[in-house]
Amino acid sequence: MLNMFQVVKVLEALSTERKIPSDINTLMNTKYFSRSGSRWILYGNMTLPQFIRSLMKQWRSETEVLSEEVVVLRKEVEQYNGVDRTL
C-alpha cells in the first residue's frame, strides 16, 4: 500500500498544470504521536487509511473539547441571564 509521500508524488505526477501546495508538503513532514503504537510517525510515512484515521481521531478529540466548552459557556449564559440586572 502507498504511503502518503507516495500518494503526494502520484498526485503531483498526475497534475501537469499545478504543483502540490507547500502546506501539503509541510503536513507530510509533520510528526503525529500514535497512541496505539506509542511512537511518533510522519504523516508522510502513513498509509492512506492510517492518515485518514489519525485525522478522524484528532477531529473527534477537538470536537469533544469544543462540546465541553459549549456546555460551560451555556451554563455561564444561563447564570448571567438569571441575574437581576435592574438597579
Steps between C-alpha positions, in 0.01 A plus 500: 500500500627850419603731781397865491834619357439266207138613465613863481758409233233319297267799529780731393579278200133494398464876529695650213360849552571564867751405763392348832450791745781554750269459800431141389873430490535661844223277636666189357814589699306559824522241775193342662512307827336161458353399835436148382859462379647719776725675251533804278435454128516739207167553329685436176599150612142401580285301264187678379273312749739584789506864392121526480454325836753729670314806370169350615643441851623858518166632376309294760732618776463866401123461466477356852700791642281751317184325621621525859578869452152561357342339808703726731415811297132407489495471882672837532244662268212341693646628829550845350146511363362391837663794681277803563677779313257777598629752753 
